[in-house]
Amino acid sequence: MNLVHTALWGVLPYPVLTLAVAGSLWRYRYDRFGFTTRSTQLHEARLLSVAGPLFHYGLFLVALGHIAGLLVPEWLTERLRISERLYHLNALLVGGAAGLATAAGLGLLIWRRLRVPAVRRTTSRSDRLLHPLLALVLLAGLTATAGGINAHPYDYRRGVSLWFRSLFTLDPDVSAMAHAPLVYRVHALLAMALFALWPFSRLVHAFTAPLGYVVRPYVLYRSRAPRPAAVSRRAAGHRPHRWGASARSGR
């Protein structure tokens, strides 16, 4: 096997995974309060209200599609009586729609950052690298998805998926990835670059998703301000009624 393929598909994924995990742990240890998106909603909210949901919900669906496509083996979908045609049609339609929504949301976010001076001033060095890299990852993924329209599309579950699952057995199937179409290999390399950058960018806030918010108890708020009735009585010069004083006065 070519040494380049061995280095890319048999060796490189492990340093990337180590960097992503160790970098995230290091940042949590030394920069816990940096686990944030550095929200710029106060500077501009109208575009963000559209671009934010498009990007986040689209990316969530894209991630689910990758998990299903890479981790779910072909024999399992056959046992569930999901035909190959139905599986690929779902990947093409749902995956394509999710990818387009993510790309549209990212495009609006980048345009907003360039258009609004206050938002542009908050751009960090990692953002200047992160946004183009995200765009390239999405472009390569959409190109690979569009390839499913062909009469004889590439079956990534018999190539890329086998390679991905073999990484967890510490016996990478290098040939499975080496014979994949170029767009899949480019997409995988860009994705590895993104995961290497992940701990050192704003993407790290994904690890702080407020999942406990759904099951947490209600928070009770009590005002410390005096009651309106009491305020009005004091403003009018009235004192509270005292039963003892009334009894002594013979009332």
ABEGO torsion letter per residue (X at the ends): XBAAAAAAAAAAAAAAAAAAAAAAAAAAAABAAABBAGBAAAABAAAAAAAAAAAAAAAAAAAAAAAAAAABBAAAAAAAGBBAAAAAAAAAAAAAAAAAAAAAAAAAAAAAAAABAAAAAABBAAAAAAAAAAAAAAAAAAAAAAAAABABBBBAAABAAAAAAAAAAGBBBAAAAAABBAAAAAAAAAAAAAAAAAAABAAAAAAABBAAAAABBBBBBBBABBBAAAAAAAAAGBBBBBAAAAAAAGX
